[in-house]
Amino acid sequence: MKLPLLSVFTHDVGIDLGTANTLVYVRGHGIIINEPSVVAVDQRTRAILAIGEEAKRMVGRTPSHIVAVRPLTEGVVSNFEVTEQMLRYFLDKLHRGAFKPLHRPRVVIGIPYGVTEVERRAAEEAAQNAGAREVYLIEEPMAAAIGAGLEVQEAKGVMIVDIGGGTTEVAVISLGGIVASRSLRVAGDKLNQDIITYARERFNLLLGERTAEELKTSIGTATAGLPVEAVGRSVVPNYDVLSMPMRGRDLVTGLPKEIIVTSEHLSEAMQKSINVIVEQVKATVEETPPELIADIMDSGIVLAGGGALLRGLDQRIAEVTQMPVRIAEDPLTTVVRGTGLVLEDLDRLREVLLPRTLGRAEFS
């Protein structure tokens, strides 16, 4: 495909603006940035002290006047000014490296399915004020499906479940559009909070968010400790029981405390939220037209996002839906890779983009 002359002097950019992490894809170069969506702010001066990986290292370790905040809540912009500063930082970081465009970049951003026009406009304005020349939006389940290699424009059904930090997006896609869908505010962050709540109520132990996330990713499972009836007899549950020290502050004595917890403890802690995700996947299947169901039975349900890596979750979904389930290759990057594929083949994939709320500029 012949590139326009302008592209010699600028780089189109795809962004997965996630609640937990922001990933940046540069057209022709791949994924260049993958950093936490965290900003450290001095509350006395309102100055930005650190962004991304450096800011995340400060979580739980700063004086009271310095707070590490996430400017996105449940996948949408909750703090406009800080989001703008974070995007500007990431775009400037590209310019400081080997990517030094003479013109401002054109940007495609993944956003949750079903957000309001106000929320869409906030994402567009934040990116435009951060230095983007033109801003285009794509729904995250669509981007995830494209990034997972699914043929979203064919006359057949494909199903994607994208479990991110703030939201879980469930979608059945055919002919470039979403046929049936769910967008849940239950995802990775909620599972972390479940572990924190469980530790407090079961062990009188106060945990930090980073500790809860480490426990989830290291020994968390969706099936361990459940009776066979709960996961079904046609699936072999993952009963590998792992253990790990849980360190925090004893709420009774106020002193440091360490206990050993197992994957069964974490499964118990997260079970309610996991059930919500699984049941909403089932509900989406139930409202999908039968012809598309037949297609999905052949291709399978595809899991994407960080939550796809939770051990046993694919087994749980397979048993409840009675359909094959597989995890996308490199599930953490499916959304940003989808935005990148749109940039690389815009003529074919232009129709998957959402209508703009800021003017009518077009890609050239």
C-alpha positions, 0 to 999 in steps of 0.5 A: 500500500502506497503511503501518503507523503505526510507519513514520511514525516509523521507516525500514526499511533494506536493507543490502548488507554487502559485502566491499569496499563497504557500501550502505544503502537507506532505504525510500521514499528509495533508496540513501543510503550507499555507502562502503567496508567499511573501518575504521581501528583504533589497535592500541595503544588498540583505538580506532576512528579512521575508518570508510568513505571516510575509512578507505579513504583511510588504506590504505597511508598510516598509521603502523605502529600504525594499521591499516585493516581489512576486518571482512568476509572473503569476504562474511561477518563475520570481525571481529564487534566491528568489523562492529558498530561499522561498522554502528552508524556507518552507521545513526547517519549516517542519523539525523544526516541527514534521516532521524531515526526515533523508533524503531530501524529494521528491517533487511534484509541481503544475505548470500552464498548457502550461509553457515552458521547461525553466519555468519548469526547473526553478521550478525544479531547485529552488526546488532541490536547496532548498533541494528536493531530486527529483522534479516532476511537475504536471499541475495545472488543472490536480492537481485541478481536482484530488483534487476536486475528479474528475475521471481524468483517466476514459474514460469520460470528466470532466471540471475544471476551476482553478482561482488562483492569477496569472492565470486561468486554464481551462481544459477538461480532459479524460483518464489522459490527457488534451483534451482542455484547456486555460491558462489565465493571468487574475485571482485574481491579475488582479481583484485586479488591476482592483479595484485599477484602478477603484478607481483612475479613478472614485474617484481619490483615490489611493488604496493599493493592500491589500485594493483592495483584501479585498474589492474584497473578502468581497463585490465583485460579478460577477453579481450585477448591471448588467441588466437581459439581461447581465446574462440571464433570466434562472439564478437568479442573485445575486443582494444582494448589499453590501457596505464597506468603501474604504480607500486610499489617495486622489490624488487631496489633498494628504490626507487620504480619505474614501468613501463608495462603493457597490458591484455594484461598484466592479462588474463594476470595474471587469467586463472586466476581468470577461468577459474574463474568462467567454468567455474563458471557453465558448471557451474551451467548444466549442472546446470540442468533443461532446461525452465529452460534454455529460459527462460534462453536467452530471457532471458539470463544477467544479470551483476551486481556490480562484476566485471560491469564487467570488459571482455570478461567477458560475451563469455567467458561467452556463448561458453562457455555458448552463451547470451546474456549481459547486464550489469544496469543499474547492476550495483554496486547490484543487491543493495542495490536488491534489498533495497530492493524487498523492503522496498517490497513485503514482502507479495509478496516475504516468501517470499524472506527466510531464516528468522531465527536470532534469535527470531520477530519479524515485519514488521508 
